[in-house]
Amino acid sequence: MTKLTLLLIILSLGVFSQFVTAQVTRSQLTSSIESREPTDNLEGLVQGQYDEMKRVYFFTQVAGLTNQQIIHRWLYEGDEKAVVALNIGGDNWRTYSSKSVPSYWQGKWQVQVWQGDLMLISHHFEVSYSE
């Protein structure tokens, strides 16, 4: 085996191990964040009054991504409505993004968490407004 081949194998193992050790340890849709923690669990349904704008938060705790970045992509009925880049400052890091949802955007939503070209998780929920 040549030195170049051996070097390429070693480098590829390092890249692979990064993806294996990088993980989302916790995620949650919530109505607010306090001290970097979600205050409740909205799970799959967000309800509001028709005359108000609802703000929702997506909390994400990751491990193994120190000094990297994750992306929260907010999609409504399949259309991207927001992209939020979040810097990861430690090995066990808690972060979040939020989205204001007007009443005319009631329906099916999704938050995707990406690290580079790899989607780590996806959370589906529905927004419903009543009069």
N, CA, C and O of each residue as an XYZ file, in Angstrom:
524
protein
N       0.839     -1.170      0.000
C       0.000      0.000      0.000
C       0.893      1.245      0.000
O       1.860      1.326      0.758
N       0.564      2.192     -0.840
C       1.387      3.396     -0.916
C       1.068      4.330      0.242
O       0.026      4.220      0.888
N       1.980      5.240      0.481
C       1.776      6.212      1.561
C       0.563      7.095      1.283
O      -0.172      7.452      2.204
N       0.353      7.449      0.005
C      -0.786      8.289     -0.352
C      -2.102      7.574     -0.067
O      -3.026      8.175      0.482
N      -2.198      6.297     -0.434
C      -3.415      5.527     -0.185
C      -3.684      5.428      1.316
O      -4.815      5.606      1.767
N      -2.648      5.147      2.069
C      -2.784      5.045      3.518
C      -3.237      6.381      4.123
O      -4.089      6.409      5.011
N      -2.666      7.474      3.640
C      -3.054      8.789      4.123
C      -4.520      9.077      3.814
O      -5.234      9.608      4.665
N      -4.977      8.739      2.617
C      -6.377      8.953      2.245
C      -7.323      8.130      3.112
O      -8.390      8.611      3.493
N      -6.944      6.909      3.424
C      -7.772      6.064      4.291
C      -7.879      6.679      5.686
O      -8.966      6.738      6.260
N      -6.764      7.131      6.220
C      -6.762      7.728      7.560
C      -7.608      8.995      7.586
O      -8.382      9.207      8.519
N      -7.465      9.837      6.565
C      -8.258     11.068      6.505
C      -9.742     10.776      6.383
O     -10.556     11.445      7.020
N     -10.107      9.790      5.578
C     -11.526      9.470      5.413
C     -12.118      8.901      6.700
O     -13.290      9.143      6.990
N     -11.350      8.165      7.466
C     -11.838      7.658      8.748
C     -12.120      8.804      9.711
O     -13.088      8.755     10.469
N     -11.286      9.828      9.686
C     -11.513     10.990     10.535
C     -12.796     11.709     10.181
O     -13.542     12.113     11.073
N     -13.067     11.877      8.904
C     -14.299     12.525      8.454
C     -15.497     11.673      8.826
O     -16.500     12.200      9.305
N     -15.414     10.360      8.615
C     -16.521      9.465      8.941
C     -16.822      9.485     10.432
O     -17.986      9.503     10.830
N     -15.785      9.482     11.255
C     -16.025      9.464     12.698
C     -16.692     10.752     13.163
O     -17.427     10.747     14.150
N     -16.439     11.870     12.450
C     -17.107     13.121     12.800
C     -18.609     12.974     12.638
O     -19.362     13.430     13.499
N     -19.071     12.344     11.551
C     -20.497     12.176     11.329
C     -21.101     11.168     12.299
O     -22.267     11.293     12.675
N     -20.333     10.188     12.699
C     -20.842      9.184     13.627
C     -21.017      9.781     15.022
O     -21.996      9.478     15.704
N     -20.076     10.630     15.455
C     -20.148     11.168     16.807
C     -21.035     12.406     16.907
O     -21.523     12.721     17.993
N     -21.255     13.114     15.798
C     -22.124     14.288     15.820
C     -23.574     13.830     15.887
O     -24.019     13.024     15.069
N     -24.311     14.354     16.873
C     -25.694     13.915     16.995
C     -26.554     14.959     17.697
O     -26.063     15.791     18.460
N     -27.839     14.887     17.417
C     -28.819     15.683     18.149
C     -29.236     14.839     19.346
O     -29.791     13.752     19.183
N     -28.969     15.337     20.541
C     -29.302     14.569     21.742
C     -30.697     14.896     22.268
O     -31.307     14.096     22.977
N     -31.202     16.100     21.907
C     -32.533     16.515     22.327
C     -33.046     17.559     21.358
O     -32.285     18.387     20.858
N     -34.343     17.512     21.097
C     -34.977     18.571     20.297
C     -36.430     18.681     20.734
O     -37.045     17.705     21.164
N     -36.971     19.905     20.613
C     -38.331     20.108     21.111
C     -38.922     21.391     20.545
O     -38.259     22.427     20.491
N     -40.171     21.307     20.126
C     -40.937     22.483     19.732
C     -41.584     23.046     20.992
O     -42.211     22.306     21.751
N     -41.436     24.353     21.219
C     -41.887     24.946     22.473
C     -42.434     26.354     22.245
O     -42.171     26.974     21.215
N     -43.193     26.848     23.213
C     -43.749     28.196     23.097
C     -42.804     29.266     23.635
O     -42.997     30.452     23.365
N     -41.778     28.858     24.399
C     -40.784     29.822     24.878
C     -39.546     29.088     25.391
O     -39.556     27.878     25.619
N     -38.485     29.870     25.562
C     -37.210     29.367     26.070
C     -36.834     30.197     27.289
O     -36.928     31.424     27.260
N     -36.407     29.529     28.366
C     -35.888     30.209     29.550
C     -34.602     29.528     29.969
O     -34.569     28.310     30.140
N     -33.542     30.307     30.136
C     -32.220     29.782     30.516
C     -31.780     28.662     29.575
O     -31.270     27.629     30.010
N     -31.989     28.890     28.278
C     -31.615     27.937     27.217
C     -32.322     26.588     27.318
O     -31.809     25.575     26.842
N     -33.501     26.579     27.939
C     -34.295     25.358     28.057
C     -35.722     25.630     27.589
O     -36.255     26.714     27.828
N     -36.348     24.647     26.921
C     -37.750     24.805     26.525
C     -38.652     24.809     27.758
O     -38.391     24.099     28.729
N     -39.713     25.615     27.711
C     -40.616     25.714     28.863
C     -41.770     24.723     28.787
O     -42.376     24.402     29.809
N     -42.080     24.238     27.592
C     -43.161     23.265     27.419
C     -42.896     22.467     26.147
O     -41.922     22.722     25.438
N     -43.750     21.519     25.866
C     -43.596     20.682     24.672
C     -44.869     20.786     23.839
O     -45.914     20.255     24.214
N     -44.768     21.473     22.706
C     -45.931     21.635     21.837
C     -46.176     20.410     20.962
O     -47.249     20.278     20.373
N     -45.204     19.521     20.871
C     -45.288     18.283     20.090
C     -45.738     18.556     18.667
O     -44.989     19.159     17.898
N     -46.941     18.133     18.289
C     -47.352     18.214     16.895
C     -48.400     19.250     16.579
O     -48.806     19.374     15.423
N     -48.864     20.015     17.588
C     -49.939     20.971     17.332
C     -49.677     22.296     18.044
O     -49.426     22.333     19.249
N     -49.741     23.380     17.274
C     -49.624     24.734     17.808
C     -50.961     25.413     17.568
O     -51.418     25.507     16.429
N     -51.594     25.892     18.646
C     -52.902     26.528     18.523
C     -52.816     27.981     18.958
O     -52.084     28.332     19.883
N     -53.590     28.825     18.261
C     -53.616     30.237     18.601
C     -54.954     30.854     18.261
O     -55.803     30.220     17.635
N     -55.137     32.099     18.680
C     -56.333     32.864     18.343
C     -56.104     33.549     17.001
O     -54.987     33.962     16.689
N     -57.159     33.667     16.217
C     -57.058     34.168     14.855
C     -56.486     35.583     14.780
O     -55.847     35.927     13.785
N     -56.698     36.405     15.798
C     -56.233     37.794     15.761
C     -54.833     37.983     16.350
O     -54.396     39.119     16.531
N     -54.128     36.900     16.650
C     -52.780     37.011     17.207
C     -51.753     36.357     16.286
O     -52.080     35.490     15.475
N     -50.506     36.795     16.432
C     -49.419     36.133     15.729
C     -48.723     35.224     16.731
O     -48.293     35.674     17.792
N     -48.616     33.968     16.399
C     -48.017     32.974     17.290
C     -46.516     32.891     17.007
O     -46.101     32.865     15.848
N     -45.711     32.849     18.058
C     -44.269     32.646     17.915
C     -43.945     31.281     18.513
O     -44.335     30.974     19.639
N     -43.228     30.470     17.744
C     -42.818     29.147     18.215
C     -41.299     29.046     18.144
O     -40.648     29.718     17.344
N     -40.754     28.193     18.999
C     -39.309     28.006     19.110
C     -38.982     26.539     18.862
O     -39.749     25.647     19.223
N     -37.824     26.307     18.235
C     -37.347     24.938     18.104
C     -36.008     24.847     18.819
O     -35.018     25.448     18.402
N     -36.000     24.084     19.898
C     -34.830     23.873     20.741
C     -34.058     22.664     20.222
O     -34.653     21.644     19.876
N     -32.733     22.782     20.170
C     -31.888     21.672     19.726
C     -30.660     21.586     20.620
O     -29.974     22.582     20.848
N     -30.390     20.391     21.124
C     -29.161     20.135     21.864
C     -28.336     19.158     21.042
O     -28.825     18.099     20.647
N     -27.068     19.522     20.782
C     -26.210     18.688     19.938
C     -24.931     18.327     20.680
O     -24.512     19.021     21.606
N     -24.328     17.237     20.258
C     -23.050     16.787     20.806
C     -22.111     16.473     19.650
O     -22.538     16.005     18.595
N     -20.836     16.736     19.862
C     -19.830     16.385     18.865
C     -19.711     17.356     17.704
O     -19.185     16.990     16.653
N     -20.184     18.580     17.867
C     -20.124     19.560     16.767
C     -19.442     20.866     17.190
O     -19.769     21.927     16.659
N     -18.517     20.805     18.121
C     -17.836     21.998     18.614
C     -17.243     22.806     17.467
O     -16.619     22.255     16.559
N     -17.448     24.126     17.523
C     -16.936     25.084     16.530
C     -17.467     24.848     15.125
O     -16.825     25.225     14.144
N     -18.625     24.232     15.023
C     -19.266     24.056     13.729
C     -20.595     24.805     13.739
O     -20.868     25.591     14.647
N     -21.397     24.560     12.747
C     -22.659     25.275     12.607
C     -23.754     24.300     12.211
O     -23.527     23.383     11.421
N     -24.944     24.505     12.766
C     -26.117     23.780     12.292
C     -27.089     24.800     11.717
O     -26.996     25.994     12.003
N     -28.005     24.325     10.920
C     -28.999     25.172     10.276
C     -30.387     24.679     10.674
O     -30.668     23.482     10.614
N     -31.250     25.606     11.080
C     -32.675     25.314     11.250
C     -33.382     25.841     10.013
O     -33.319     27.034      9.716
N     -34.053     24.956      9.295
C     -34.861     25.355      8.144
C     -36.327     25.210      8.517
O     -36.777     24.122      8.876
N     -37.068     26.299      8.434
C     -38.496     26.324      8.744
C     -39.255     26.272      7.431
O     -39.080     27.140      6.576
N     -40.108     25.248      7.265
C     -40.880     25.081      6.038
C     -42.374     25.078      6.342
O     -42.833     24.439      7.289
N     -43.117     25.805      5.520
C     -44.575     25.844      5.612
C     -45.143     25.271      4.321
O     -44.889     25.786      3.232
N     -45.922     24.191      4.459
C     -46.518     23.515      3.295
C     -45.454     23.220      2.232
O     -45.734     23.287      1.035
N     -44.230     22.893      2.675
C     -43.138     22.546      1.768
C     -42.310     23.715      1.275
O     -41.269     23.502      0.654
N     -42.738     24.953      1.533
C     -41.996     26.144      1.107
C     -41.129     26.658      2.252
O     -41.603     26.814      3.377
N     -39.866     26.918      1.960
C     -38.950     27.413      2.971
C     -39.316     28.848      3.354
O     -39.394     29.727      2.496
N     -39.538     29.073      4.648
C     -39.906     30.393      5.155
C     -38.780     31.056      5.937
O     -38.755     32.282      6.048
N     -37.848     30.277      6.480
C     -36.725     30.852      7.225
C     -35.579     29.853      7.269
O     -35.785     28.641      7.326
N     -34.362     30.398      7.241
C     -33.141     29.613      7.411
C     -32.325     30.319      8.485
O     -31.976     31.490      8.339
N     -32.025     29.604      9.563
C     -31.320     30.201     10.696
C     -30.038     29.413     10.945
O     -30.082     28.220     11.246
N     -28.891     30.090     10.818
C     -27.591     29.475     11.093
C     -27.277     29.637     12.578
O     -27.377     30.734     13.127
N     -26.897     28.536     13.218
C     -26.612     28.533     14.653
C     -25.203     28.003     14.890
O     -24.893     26.868     14.527
N     -24.353     28.822     15.497
C     -22.983     28.412     15.788
C     -22.951     27.548     17.042
O     -23.621     27.841     18.033
N     -22.168     26.488     16.984
C     -22.042     25.547     18.100
C     -20.726     25.831     18.814
O     -19.654     25.719     18.219
N     -20.808     26.198     20.092
C     -19.625     26.626     20.821
C     -19.039     25.608     21.776
O     -18.062     25.907     22.462
N     -19.609     24.410     21.840
C     -19.089     23.406     22.761
C     -19.551     22.017     22.383
O     -20.375     21.847     21.484
N     -19.014     21.022     23.077
C     -19.310     19.627     22.735
C     -20.751     19.238     23.054
O     -21.339     18.420     22.348
N     -21.316     19.807     24.094
C     -22.707     19.543     24.474
C     -23.410     20.898     24.490
O     -23.380     21.598     25.502
N     -24.040     21.272     23.377
C     -24.493     22.651     23.177
C     -25.999     22.731     22.992
O     -26.586     21.958     22.236
N     -26.619     23.681     23.695
C     -28.057     23.937     23.560
C     -28.251     25.231     22.781
O     -27.603     26.241     23.056
N     -29.149     25.184     21.811
C     -29.426     26.358     20.996
C     -30.869     26.300     20.510
O     -31.559     25.301     20.714
N     -31.317     27.362     19.874
C     -32.702     27.377     19.390
C     -32.870     28.466     18.339
O     -32.038     29.364     18.207
N     -33.953     28.363     17.605
C     -34.397     29.431     16.711
C     -35.900     29.581     16.904
O     -36.547     28.735     17.522
N     -36.445     30.664     16.369
C     -37.885     30.890     16.509
C     -38.467     31.375     15.194
O     -37.757     31.850     14.308
N     -39.785     31.240     15.096
C     -40.505     31.682     13.900
C     -41.838     32.263     14.339
O     -42.579     31.649     15.107
N     -42.131     33.454     13.841
C     -43.456     34.048     14.040
C     -44.368     33.543     12.938
O     -44.022     33.588     11.757
N     -45.541     33.058     13.337
C     -46.462     32.432     12.381
C     -47.772     33.219     12.361
O     -48.567     33.117     13.296
N     -48.005     34.002     11.303
C     -49.282     34.715     11.198
C     -50.426     33.745     10.912
O     -50.202     32.616     10.474
N     -51.644     34.194     11.163
C     -52.806     33.308     11.031
C     -53.007     32.791      9.610
O     -53.565     31.708      9.431
N     -52.569     33.529      8.600
C     -52.737     33.048      7.222
C     -51.731     31.959      6.855
O     -51.789     31.423      5.749
N     -50.815     31.623      7.757
C     -49.891     30.506      7.550
C     -50.276     29.305      8.414
O     -49.400     28.541      8.820
N     -51.544     29.127      8.698
C     -51.928     27.931      9.441
C     -51.883     26.743      8.488
O     -52.193     26.860      7.302
N     -51.490     25.601      9.035
C     -51.358     24.394      8.230
C     -50.141     23.596      8.655
O     -49.714     23.669      9.807
N     -49.587     22.838      7.730
C     -48.488     21.913      8.028
C     -47.131     22.621      7.968
O     -46.809     23.309      7.000
N     -46.357     22.432      9.025
C     -45.022     23.008      9.168
C     -44.001     21.906      9.416
O     -44.335     20.789      9.812
N     -42.759     22.260      9.170
C     -41.653     21.342      9.424
C     -40.417     22.168      9.778
O     -40.153     23.201      9.163
N     -39.663     21.703     10.777
C     -38.349     22.269     11.079
C     -37.333     21.176     10.794
O     -37.427     20.071     11.328
N     -36.365     21.492      9.950
C     -35.284     20.561      9.640
C     -34.002     21.092     10.277
O     -33.747     22.297     10.260
N     -33.199     20.191     10.838
C     -31.902     20.556     11.402
C     -30.829     19.944     10.510
O     -30.759     18.727     10.341
N     -29.996     20.813      9.945
C     -28.946     20.399      9.010
C     -27.574     20.712      9.591
O     -27.392     21.681     10.327
N     -26.616     19.861      9.235
C     -25.203     20.118      9.501
C     -24.502     19.859      8.179
O     -24.294     18.710      7.789
N     -24.141     20.935      7.495
C     -23.601     20.797      6.144
C     -24.676     20.266      5.208
O     -25.779     20.810      5.149
N     -24.355     19.206      4.477
C     -25.305     18.590      3.544
C     -26.099     17.453      4.175
O     -26.825     16.743      3.479
N     -25.968     17.276      5.477
C     -26.603     16.156      6.168
C     -27.767     16.659      7.030
O     -27.574     17.489      7.919
N     -28.977     16.149      6.762
C     -30.110     16.491      7.622
C     -30.052     15.585      8.851
O     -30.112     14.361      8.735
N     -29.935     16.198     10.026
C     -29.816     15.440     11.271
C     -31.172     14.976     11.780
O     -31.322     13.816     12.164
N     -32.160     15.862     11.790
C     -33.511     15.508     12.227
C     -34.524     16.389     11.510
O     -34.179     17.395     10.890
N     -35.771     15.985     11.615
C     -36.881     16.758     11.072
C     -38.056     16.632     12.037
O     -38.348     15.544     12.532
N     -38.726     17.752     12.300
C     -39.873     17.752     13.209
C     -41.073     18.340     12.473
O     -41.004     19.461     11.969
N     -42.166     17.594     12.409
C     -43.393     18.030     11.741
C     -44.410     18.487     12.789
O     -44.535     17.888     13.857
N     -45.126     19.553     12.461
C     -46.193     20.015     13.342
C     -47.223     20.781     12.524
O     -46.991     21.120     11.364
N     -48.357     21.044     13.148
C     -49.429     21.771     12.480
C     -49.804     22.995     13.304
O     -49.847     22.946     14.533
N     -50.075     24.098     12.601
C     -50.506     25.336     13.241
C     -51.980     25.541     12.922
O     -52.397     25.466     11.766
N     -52.761     25.801     13.967
C     -54.205     25.986     13.812
C     -54.639     27.227     14.585
O     -54.254     27.412     15.739
N     -55.434     28.066     13.951
C     -55.966     29.269     14.591
C     -57.479     29.154     14.705
O     -58.143     28.658     13.795
N     -58.016     29.617     15.826
C     -59.473     29.643     15.999
C     -59.913     31.080     16.265
O     -59.123     31.916     16.703
N     -61.182     31.347     15.995
C     -61.705     32.712     16.191
C     -62.173     32.930     17.602
O     -62.639     34.020     17.936
